[in-house]
């Protein structure tokens, strides 16, 4: 693959249906539930990506027996009945935040030491809140100043109740929820302050309950009581990734024509299906069925959007914002500065590189309409930078540095773009 990769403007009109790979978020949650279950589970619709590979590698390292059939997007997982069979090993989370944070909590179930490490980029991401939570359960934790590598060893008796902050990554809370059914007496988790990314926590609970867990959640999501039920094996279908679906849907809104994403609709477990509603407010026509979503391009109106609950799609909206009729302000996403990169700073820097007037806000960014010039977009080892700016390229043309970084969550992304391009029809002159 060339580096940088040139993305040419789309020629023609779109009217097509695209297939999106399985949800990264659901894949890794289901893998953990299946790994800790009693019996053998089959997962279908599994995402083949770097993040999935990181989770699979870590589960195998702790002694979980699982088989992958990537051609069939299927995993067969022989569960450990709530135990960690192998200890005294180092788990490599690579660049996967979900893997690092989920396995930190799973390590609390081990009867020996486990070390979680990862890529240098992952070592730079904050882990202190997860460390404090695992210590509160009763484990001993040694870390590199609140970051990876982290070693967890057994401590005293299990705590019945712990407190966690709500204003940090919801992946810490999700990890605790996933591990809690395998604690002998379960766990009560109290959330202090506003819970960030609540839809991801709701997704976690739904996946857990599918595997037989019992979770009592307060309406305000400030208290969770997880019962010590363990997990039951099952066959589980993973739906397409709603964050990944944002890219072809945004291309339809930006370039005109119609794109349908099959297998993903209003019944989705994923909060990021809400990006379709953002596009509707932005000026596109949106049809949201039970198991599909269709976007037809129209005027791009601009406006102000609080994207706190669907932050993984904020870069997608920013990428089409230069073509809107009015400024676009995206707020509520200050925490994405602590993702793979400072996503607010990176988006603003790269839009400016292309001649777009964009500014950082305390908790977001603002993009003014204007012409987009040529340039090579840096991606900062961030898959979502590459994929979102490629959406912009389908309208104005752009070059994407390090295009291979999309393998973190969407290895077939560039093929998907080319299939969109190939499906476009060109009206012949009369």
Secondary structure as UniProt FT lines:
FT   STRAND          5..7
FT   STRAND          13..18
FT   HELIX           24..36
FT   STRAND          37..38
FT   STRAND          40..44
FT   HELIX           50..61
FT   TURN            62..63
FT   STRAND          65..69
FT   HELIX           70..72
FT   STRAND          74..78
FT   TURN            81..82
FT   STRAND          89..92
FT   TURN            94..95
FT   HELIX           97..106
FT   HELIX           107..109
FT   STRAND          114..117
FT   HELIX           120..123
FT   HELIX           128..137
FT   STRAND          140..144
FT   TURN            145..146
FT   STRAND          147..153
FT   STRAND          161..165
FT   HELIX           170..180
FT   TURN            181..182
FT   TURN            184..185
FT   STRAND          187..192
FT   TURN            196..197
FT   HELIX           198..210
FT   TURN            211..212
FT   STRAND          215..217
FT   TURN            219..220
FT   STRAND          223..226
FT   STRAND          231..232
FT   STRAND          235..237
FT   HELIX           242..255
FT   STRAND          257..262
FT   TURN            266..267
FT   HELIX           271..274
FT   HELIX           275..282
FT   STRAND          285..288
FT   STRAND          292..296
FT   STRAND          303..306
FT   HELIX           308..313
FT   HELIX           314..321
FT   TURN            322..323
FT   STRAND          328..331
FT   HELIX           334..338
FT   HELIX           343..353
FT   TURN            354..355
FT   STRAND          358..361
FT   TURN            362..363
FT   STRAND          364..367
FT   STRAND          376..377
FT   TURN            380..381
FT   HELIX           383..396
FT   STRAND          398..400
FT   TURN            401..402
FT   HELIX           403..408
FT   TURN            411..412
FT   HELIX           413..423
//
